[in-house]
């Protein structure tokens, strides 16, 4: 399955790139003008450390979706079927990684789809798309 990974030894939490990867995700993938609405977030804590928020495609959200709007595609990436999504946000509340985003103009949430746009935009080559085995779902 495809998974977006970040190498934190290469990332400097947007100090040089001004979050080029977030901007690329928001504008090119989701057609939004605001990088804060990207599906990838890189945050500098100001003390030399930082946090990244991204979907690792674990698939746990698939199990809790009452509308069955979340499914893995042929690459193993969890995708949201907008026509099935009822906007209940169960996936948002269940995701421990806080990988789902909300746009006030949209009924359904959205998340990273490991498309790779951010990988090309990262000036430090800290992001990459890797193939990993599909994990087992958690028992809830």
Rosetta blueprint (number, residue, H / E / L):
1 X L
2 X E
3 X E
4 X E
5 X E
6 X E
7 X L
8 X L
9 X L
10 X L
11 X L
12 X L
13 X L
14 X L
15 X L
16 X L
17 X L
18 X L
19 X L
20 X H
21 X H
22 X H
23 X H
24 X H
25 X H
26 X H
27 X H
28 X H
29 X H
30 X L
31 X L
32 X L
33 X L
34 X L
35 X H
36 X H
37 X H
38 X L
39 X L
40 X L
41 X E
42 X E
43 X E
44 X E
45 X L
46 X L
47 X L
48 X L
49 X L
50 X E
51 X E
52 X E
53 X E
54 X L
55 X L
56 X L
57 X L
58 X L
59 X L
60 X H
61 X H
62 X H
63 X H
64 X H
65 X L
66 X L
67 X L
68 X L
69 X L
70 X E
71 X E
72 X E
73 X L
74 X L
75 X L
76 X L
77 X L
78 X E
79 X E
80 X E
81 X L
82 X L
83 X L
84 X L
85 X L
86 X L
87 X L
88 X L
89 X L
90 X H
91 X H
92 X H
93 X H
94 X H
95 X L
96 X L
97 X L
98 X L
99 X L
100 X L
101 X E
102 X L
103 X L
104 X L
105 X L
106 X L
107 X L
108 X L
109 X L
110 X E
111 X L
112 X L
113 X L
114 X L
115 X L
116 X L
117 X H
118 X H
119 X H
120 X H
121 X H
122 X L
123 X L
124 X L
125 X L
126 X L
127 X E
128 X E
129 X E
130 X E
131 X E
132 X L
133 X L
134 X L
135 X L
136 X L
137 X L
138 X L
139 X L
140 X L
